[in-house]
Structures are given as structure tokens and as C-alpha cells.
Amino acid sequence: DASMVNLEPGSTFEYRVRGYDAHNSTERASDTFSFRAAPVAGADPSRHTRFSVMADQGTFMLLGFAAQAKLAAVQDSMGIELSTVVGDLSYAGLSTAFPRLNISKEDEFEHIWDLYGIQSQAVAATRPWMVTNGNHERFYNFSAFRNRYHMPYELSGGSNDNFWYSFDYGNVHYCSISSEHDLEDGSPQKMWMEQDLAAASSPDRRAAVPWVVVAIHKPLYSSCDGAPGGYADLLEDLVIRYDVDLLLAGHMHSYERVHPVRGGEVTAYPSSQQVNGADIYFSEGKGPVYVIQGNAGGMQAERWAQPAPAWSALRFAN
């Protein structure tokens, strides 16, 4: 870890990472990378902020590397300022046993995490690379996830294991939580989440940072067969009460956008007004738009519930 202070917001900086290689008795250095310092949070509520979203990516499973290469190729031309992976990053542990190789369902391979770091370097070395844990990070008590990443929990009083944290970037408040830890009323994570969203939704703060985004690996709503249940019961009231705009998830290896909903009933459909062909929601107080983006490389066959529920706006899989 290294701390960089007194950076001019919005300015571009170059850096290299140096280290002493005891095995070869030499000092070695990385290539030169550049990044742009974050804008002042809340300084421009109407700014355009663009970030990428992936989940269930994988190193070799099956096209995680291809998704990463595509993102690296377009990130500058598309003006992507920040990249997020909403759980199931490297698939270093597959929860699959191979007895002939003496591999159990609880084994994880550290070198896969190394390869994932190399694979993600073109993006992660040049802009914020913000991660949320999923079920495939659980091996050895989440050790790789906890020790390889350092999310800004200090700014928000979150978990020092990267499990829950939040930050402001420009005009967006981003809150990342863990579907793999207790979210019942009274749990440390649930109490922190409510305090965080309440502060982000106070009138003065919302005027300066109007967009509130929540990220969690397992979805509240999904029309994929086998989707986990219960998360809407735990969180729906909270995200509606504090007027969350967008909720990002993964876990199901598909893409699905879900209309704002309460108790399974749609509360807001897109307006007929469109910008560049995109659906536009005016859903203040009616719940977030839900986006599942688990179609980022860890391909597997998913089957849909038929017919599609009324709350499912758009869905596709491999």
C-alpha cells in the first residue's frame, strides 16, 4: 500500500512501483502507469460520471480475460473513470472436487489470484478498481480478498476486511455490502448500511451528491432459475426508504435489468422519453433500478423463468 496526498483533483499523474528482489539482488520497477486524480466530491452535482460494472468474471472461466481485454481497449475512448467488480472475481476456488488430483471443494489456488492481477492490470493500474466480495471469495476465510485489496473503509467507518464500505466519487455515492455476511436487523453490517445511506440521503448531501448506488453480489430480484431468495426481504425497505437510485448485483451469470419494485410489484416503468435509445426512469421514492451484470466472462448456462415477470425489463444470457 502507498498513500498519495495533496493530489490536484482531476489532474493526471504518472507513477512506477519499485521493489528490491532479494533472490536476484537487484532493484526492479514496474512499467510507468498514469491515472487521473478523482474529482472533488460534490463540487458538480450535474457532472457525467461513467463507470464500468462486471461480476462473475473469472480468470479462465471461460472468457474473463476477454472481457478484461475489451474493457482495457475501450476504457479511454468511452471515458470510464472507475471500474467495479461486484463479486466472484478470479474463481481461484471453484467449489469442485478432483479426488485424483487430491483437490477438495475447499481448495483455492493462489497463483490464479496472481494471474487475475496481471490480467486486470491494464484497467486497475490506471483508474480506481473497486471490488465487492462474492461467494467465490470465501475460501480460507476470504484471505485472498481481504489481503489483496484495500478498499476505503476508513472514510466511511466500514469493515476493515473490505466487506462493506462506501465512498463518494464526483456526484455519486457508492455503497458496497456483502451478501456473504449477516444482513439481519441489528447485525453490524445492516446497522452500518443504514447509517451510511441515511447520511448520503440527507438533504444537503443529496443536493451535492445526488446519485446513490448500492452494490451487492447476490441479487434482490432475478428471473433466472435457481436465483437465491431472501435478499429483497432483508434490504428492499432500506433501499426504498433512502431512495437508492441503482442497485448492482451479479451471481447469476446473465444480464438483467429490473424495474423499480416493491414487494414484487412494479412501482415505476421507464418514461417514454429516451436519450440515445436508453430507457429513462423517473422513480424518486419508488425504489432503485436493479442491474445484474453477471455476464462478464464466467460463462455457464442459465435458464429463465417463463413467462418473464412484469418487473423484468431486459434479460439475456450466453
C-alpha positions in Angstrom: 0.0 0.0 0.0 1.1 3.5 -0.7 -0.7 6.8 0.2 -0.6 9.7 -2.2 -1.6 13.1 -0.6 -2.2 16.6 -1.9 -3.1 15.5 -5.4 -4.7 18.1 -7.6 -8.2 16.9 -8.4 -8.7 15.9 -12.0 -5.0 16.1 -12.8 -3.1 13.3 -14.4 -0.1 11.7 -12.6 2.5 9.1 -13.6 3.9 6.5 -11.2 6.0 3.4 -11.0 6.3 0.7 -8.3 9.8 -0.2 -7.2 11.0 -3.1 -5.1 14.1 -5.0 -4.1 14.3 -8.5 -5.5 16.4 -10.4 -2.8 16.6 -13.5 -5.0 18.4 -11.7 -7.8 19.9 -9.0 -5.6 18.5 -6.3 -7.9 16.1 -3.4 -7.7 13.2 -3.9 -10.1 10.5 -1.5 -11.2 7.2 -1.7 -13.0 6.2 0.0 -16.2 5.1 3.6 -16.0 1.4 4.0 -15.5 -0.8 7.1 -15.3 -4.0 7.9 -13.6 -6.3 10.9 -13.1 -6.9 12.0 -9.5 -10.6 11.9 -8.5 -12.8 15.0 -8.9 -13.9 16.9 -5.8 -16.9 15.0 -4.4 -20.0 17.1 -4.5 -18.4 20.0 -6.5 -20.6 19.4 -9.6 -23.9 17.6 -9.0 -24.7 17.6 -12.7 -21.4 16.1 -14.0 -21.4 13.0 -16.2 -19.8 10.1 -14.3 -19.2 6.9 -16.2 -18.0 3.6 -14.6 -17.9 0.0 -15.7 -19.6 -2.8 -14.0 -18.7 -6.5 -14.1 -19.5 -9.5 -11.9 -18.7 -13.2 -12.1 -15.7 -12.5 -14.3 -13.1 -15.2 -13.8 -9.5 -15.6 -15.0 -10.0 -18.6 -17.3 -13.7 -19.2 -16.7 -14.3 -19.0 -19.6 -13.9 -15.6 -21.1 -12.9 -13.4 -18.1 -9.7 -12.5 -19.8 -11.6 -11.5 -23.0 -14.0 -9.2 -21.1 -11.0 -7.6 -19.3 -9.1 -7.0 -22.6 -12.3 -5.5 -24.2 -12.6 -3.1 -21.2 -9.0 -2.1 -21.4 -9.4 -1.4 -25.2 -12.4 0.9 -24.8 -11.9 2.5 -21.3 -10.3 5.7 -22.6 -12.5 6.2 -25.6 -15.6 5.6 -23.5 -14.5 8.0 -20.7 -14.7 5.3 -18.0 -13.4 6.9 -14.7 -13.9 4.0 -12.3 -14.3 0.2 -12.6 -16.2 -2.1 -10.3 -16.4 -5.9 -10.0 -19.4 -6.9 -7.9 -18.2 -10.2 -6.6 -16.7 -13.5 -7.9 -13.5 -12.1 -9.2 -10.9 -14.6 -10.1 -12.5 -18.0 -9.5 -9.3 -19.2 -7.8 -11.6 -21.7 -6.0 -14.3 -23.5 -7.9 -16.0 -25.4 -5.2 -15.4 -28.5 -7.2 -13.5 -31.6 -6.1 -10.9 -33.5 -8.2 -10.1 -36.5 -6.0 -7.5 -37.9 -8.3 -5.5 -34.7 -8.0 -6.1 -34.5 -4.2 -8.1 -31.3 -4.7 -11.1 -30.8 -2.4 -14.1 -28.4 -2.8 -12.5 -26.1 -0.2 -9.1 -25.7 -2.0 -8.1 -22.4 -3.7 -5.1 -21.7 -5.9 -3.2 -18.5 -5.0 -1.5 -18.3 -8.4 -4.9 -17.8 -10.0 -5.2 -14.6 -8.0 -1.7 -13.6 -9.3 -2.9 -14.2 -12.8 -6.1 -12.2 -12.2 -3.9 -9.3 -11.0 -1.9 -9.5 -14.2 -5.0 -9.8 -16.3 -6.7 -6.8 -14.7 -3.5 -4.6 -14.7 -4.4 -2.5 -17.8 -7.5 -1.3 -16.1 -6.7 -1.5 -12.4 -3.4 0.4 -12.7 -5.0 3.3 -14.4 -8.2 4.0 -12.5 -10.0 3.1 -9.3 -10.6 -0.7 -9.2 -13.4 -1.2 -6.6 -14.4 -4.7 -5.6 -17.2 -6.4 -3.8 -16.9 -9.9 -2.3 -19.0 -12.8 -3.5 -19.3 -16.5 -2.6 -16.2 -17.4 -4.6 -14.1 -15.2 -2.4 -14.9 -17.2 0.7 -12.0 -19.7 0.7 -9.7 -19.7 3.7 -11.9 -17.1 5.4 -11.7 -14.7 2.5 -7.9 -14.4 3.0 -7.0 -13.5 -0.6 -9.8 -10.9 -0.9 -9.0 -9.4 2.4 -5.3 -9.1 1.9 -5.0 -8.3 -1.8 -7.4 -5.3 -1.8 -7.7 -2.3 0.4 -11.0 -0.5 -0.1 -11.6 2.9 1.5 -13.4 1.7 4.6 -11.6 4.3 6.8 -13.6 7.1 5.1 -17.0 5.5 6.0 -16.4 3.5 9.1 -16.9 0.3 7.2 -15.4 -3.2 7.6 -11.6 -3.3 7.5 -11.8 -6.6 5.6 -13.3 -4.8 2.5 -16.7 -6.5 3.2 -18.6 -3.2 3.5 -17.5 0.3 2.7 -18.6 3.4 0.8 -17.1 6.4 -0.9 -18.1 9.5 -2.9 -16.8 9.9 -6.5 -17.9 13.2 -8.1 -21.7 13.2 -7.9 -22.1 9.5 -7.0 -22.2 7.9 -3.5 -21.2 4.3 -3.9 -22.0 1.8 -1.1 -20.7 -1.8 -1.3 -22.0 -4.5 1.0 -21.6 -8.3 1.4 -24.2 -10.8 0.6 -22.0 -13.4 2.4 -22.3 -11.7 5.8 -25.2 -11.2 8.2 -27.8 -8.6 6.9 -30.4 -9.2 9.5 -31.7 -6.3 11.6 -29.2 -5.5 14.3 -26.2 -7.0 12.6 -23.1 -4.8 12.4 -23.3 -4.7 8.6 -27.0 -3.8 8.5 -26.6 -1.0 11.1 -23.6 0.4 9.2 -25.5 0.3 5.9 -28.5 2.2 7.4 -26.3 4.9 8.9 -24.4 5.3 5.6 -27.5 5.6 3.5 -29.1 8.0 5.9 -26.1 10.3 5.8 -25.9 10.0 2.0 -29.6 10.9 1.7 -29.7 13.9 4.0 -31.0 16.9 2.0 -27.7 18.9 2.0 -25.6 15.9 1.0 -28.1 14.7 -1.7 -28.1 18.1 -3.3 -24.3 17.9 -3.7 -24.0 14.1 -4.4 -27.4 13.2 -5.9 -26.8 9.7 -7.1 -26.8 6.8 -4.6 -25.6 3.3 -5.9 -25.5 0.1 -3.8 -23.5 -3.0 -4.9 -24.1 -6.5 -3.5 -23.1 -9.8 -5.1 -26.4 -11.8 -4.8 -29.4 -10.1 -6.3 -32.6 -9.0 -4.7 -34.6 -9.8 -7.8 -33.7 -12.2 -10.7 -35.8 -14.2 -13.0 -33.0 -16.8 -13.5 -33.8 -20.3 -12.4 -32.1 -21.0 -9.1 -31.6 -17.4 -8.0 -31.1 -17.1 -4.2 -34.1 -15.8 -2.3 -34.4 -13.6 0.8 -32.4 -10.6 0.0 -35.4 -8.5 -1.0 -36.9 -9.3 2.4 -33.7 -8.1 4.1 -32.9 -5.0 2.1 -35.9 -3.7 0.0 -37.3 -1.5 2.7 -33.9 0.1 3.3 -33.1 0.9 -0.3 -36.6 2.4 -0.9 -36.6 4.4 2.3 -33.3 6.1 1.4 -34.1 6.4 -2.3 -31.3 4.4 -3.7 -31.1 5.1 -7.5 -29.3 2.0 -8.7 -28.6 -1.4 -7.2 -25.9 -3.5 -8.8 -25.5 -7.3 -8.4 -24.2 -10.5 -10.0 -24.1 -14.2 -9.0 -26.5 -15.2 -11.8 -24.4 -15.5 -15.0 -26.6 -13.3 -17.0 -27.6 -9.7 -17.6 -30.9 -8.5 -16.3 -32.4 -5.1 -15.7 -35.3 -4.9 -13.2 -37.8 -2.0 -12.9 -38.2 -0.3 -9.6 -40.3 -2.7 -7.5 -41.8 -3.1 -4.0 -42.9 -6.5 -2.8 -42.8 -7.9 -6.3 -45.0 -5.1 -7.8 -43.5 -2.6 -10.3 -43.6 0.9 -8.9 -42.1 2.7 -11.9 -41.8 1.9 -15.6 -39.4 3.8 -17.9 -40.6 7.1 -19.3 -41.3 7.3 -23.0 -38.6 10.0 -23.1 -35.4 8.4 -24.3 -31.8 9.6 -24.7 -29.8 7.8 -27.3 -32.2 4.9 -27.2 -31.7 4.3 -23.5 -34.7 3.9 -21.1 -35.1 6.8 -18.6 -36.6 6.3 -15.2 -38.2 8.9 -13.0 -38.5 6.8 -9.9 -37.8 9.1 -6.9 -39.1 7.4 -3.8 -40.1 4.3 -5.7 -37.0 2.1 -5.4 -33.9 1.6 -7.4 -33.4 0.3 -10.9 -31.7 -3.2 -10.4 -29.0 -4.3 -12.8 -27.5 -7.8 -12.7 -24.3 -7.9 -14.7 -23.0 -11.5 -14.2 -22.4 -11.9 -17.9 -18.8 -10.7 -17.7 -16.8 -13.9 -18.6 -17.7 -16.7 -16.1 -20.0 -18.3 -18.7 -22.5 -21.0 -17.7 -25.9 -22.0 -19.0 -28.7 -20.1 -17.2 -32.4 -20.8 -17.7 -35.1 -18.2 -17.3 -38.4 -18.4 -15.6 -41.2 -18.3 -18.2 -43.0 -16.1 -18.8 -40.9 -13.2 -17.7 -42.1 -11.5 -14.6 -43.6 -8.0 -15.1 -40.6 -6.5 -13.2 -38.0 -7.9 -15.6 -37.3 -5.1 -18.1 -34.5 -6.8 -20.2 -32.6 -10.0 -19.8 -30.1 -12.1 -21.8 -27.5 -14.8 -21.1 -24.8 -16.6 -23.1 
